Amino acid sequence: MSKDSENIKKMADQLRQGSTLTGLSCPACFSPLFKIKSKGLWCVSCQKPVKTAKEGENEPDTTQSQVSSTLETTLLTKIQELEKQLAEETDPEKLNTIGTSLSILLENLEKTRKIKKTP
């Protein structure tokens, strides 16, 4: 069976399963896109989800979410390191410095998590 015949069969199966054929096409292969309840927009040919952007909006950036995840991990590691120092320190000036650093790291962690949640 040819690839086109296989794709047509898969598309027919999607329709039988209750998916909705949209008027949109895949930006990669130009096949019609289906709206699937559990997956959103889906390209049957590519077997991948497809995200759309309205005109004038930036396209979704997966690199940004990867950077956010890496940054979050780094911030958590630094917070844990400072927590250990805080537990052992007795000098008030050093405690103040560690506290200030912790406060800054926690604020940045909160900002990073907000960025990750933003669609």
N, C-alpha and C positions, 0 to 999 in steps of 0.2 A: 504494500500500500504506500502511495506517495505521501510526502510530508503534508502537502495541501489537503489530501483526503483525510489524513489523520487529524489535522487541525479542525476540519469541518465536522468530523465525528465528535471531537472533544467539545466543540461549540454547541452542537446539538445536545450533547449530554448535559452541558451547563444549563441550557434552556429547560430541559426536562426536569432538572433539579431545582428549578425555581429562580435561577439567576435572571437578571434583566439585561437585555442587549441595549447598550447605550449608543448614542450617535457619535461617540468619540472613538478615536483610533490610537493605537499604541505608537508612541513617538519613536520606538526602536524598529518595529517591524511593520507598522501600519495596519495590523490586524484590528478588527473591531474589539472594543473593550466591553467587558461584562461587569455589572454591579453584583457582587456576591456578598450576602449578608455578613459572613464571618471574615471576609477579606477586603471589603471595599471594592475599588476598581481593580480589575484583574485582567491581564493579558493571557489568554489561553495558549497562544502560540509560544510566548516566552516563558510561561509558567511563573510570572512575577507580578507583584502588585505594582500599580501605577499611581503616582501622585500627580495631582493637577495643581496648577497655580492660575489664579485669575490674572487677567491682563493688568500689567503694571506692578504685580507682586513679584518678589524674588522667588526663584524656584527653591524647593526644599533642599537644604544642604546637609548631607550626611556627615561631611567633614566636621561641621560645627558641633554636631552631637558627639562625635568621637573625641574631639578636643575637649569638650565639656566633661566627658567621662574620665579622660586622662587627668584633667585638671582636678576634678573632684577627688580622685584617688590620691593624687599628690598632696592636696590639702588635708585629707584625712590622715595621711602618713605623718605629715608635719605636726598636726594637732596631737596625735598620739605621742610623738617624740617630746613635744613641749609638756604634755601631761605628766610624763615620767620625770622630767626635770623639775616641774612644779612640786611634785610629791617629795622630792629629795632636797629641795632648796630651802634654806633658812634665812638667807640674807634678804632683808626687806627691799633693797634696791633691785636685786636680781629677780625677786618675786614680782615686783612692779613691771620690770621689762618683759618677763615671761607672760604676765597677765595681759599686757598691751599687745604682745605678739599674738597670743591666743585670740584676743578679741578681734584683731584684724583678720586672722585666718578664718574664724567663724563667720564673720560678715561676708568674706569672699566665698565661703562654702555656700552660704545662703543664696548669694547672687548667682552662683553657678547652677544651683539646683533650680532657681527660678527660670534661668535661661533654658535649661533642659526641658522644662514643662511647657514653655512657650511653643505653640505649633508653628 
